[in-house]
Amino acid sequence: MKAYLVIILQFFIWSGYTFIEWLSKHDQLIYKVLMFFIFFYLAFIIGNHVTKSVRKTLFITSLSLVIYTSIHYTLAQFIH
């Protein structure tokens, strides 16, 4: 059950990252990469706080990122 909670919380974080990235569409790539790592760290810290396991948190964070990215780009294909 904790894994589902972490995935849902991280979906909110990835959605926030997508929104902030959309707002900063004219920024340089290095700033977008730094922002991604900040959001990844935030997602990892929140996930680790809930699961209390670094290994499990790393797996869940990577999984939620892959799922969110594939959903995001799949829906973007239908919209455009």
N, C-alpha and C positions, 0 to 999 in steps of 0.2 A: 504494500500500500504506500510505503514511503517513496518508492520509485515513481509511482504515478503522480504523487504530489510534487516531486522534484521536476518531472517532465512538464507538468502544467505551469509551474513557476518559471521554468526556463523558457517555455514558449512565450510567456509574457516578456521576459528579458529579450529574447530574439526579436519579438515584435517591436519592442522599444528601440532596439538597434536598427531595425529596418526603417523605422520612422525617422530616427536621427540621421541615418545615412541619406535618406531621401531629402531631408532638410539641408544637408551639407553636400549637395551634388556637385558644387563647384570647388570643393576642397581638393587638395592634392592627395594622391594615393597614399602617401606615407601617413597622413593624418587619419585616413580611413582605416588603415591597417592597425595603427595604434589604438583607435577607438574600438576596433574589433577585439583586440586583446584585452582591453579594459572590460568590455562586456563579457568576454569569455571568463575572465577572472572573477567577475561578479557572479556569473552563473555558477561557477565552480565553488565559490565560497558559500553561496546560499545552499547549493546541493550538498556540500560537505557538512554544513550545519545540521541538515535534516537527516542525512544517512549515517553520519559519523564514520564513514569509510572512504578513504582516499581513492582506492582502486574502483570501488563501485561508483563513486561520484564521477570519476574520469570517464568511465564507460557510459553512464547515463547522460552526462553532458555531451559527449561526442554523439551519442545516439539521438538525443533531442535536436542537436544542431543539424545532423543529416536529415532527419525527418522534417524539420521545419524548412530547411533549404529546398528539399524536393517538393514539398507542398507549395512553397512560395513560388518556385519557378514553374511548376505545373499550372498553377492558377494564373500566373502571369502570361502564359501562352494562350489561355482562353480569353483573357481580357484584351490583349493586344491582337 
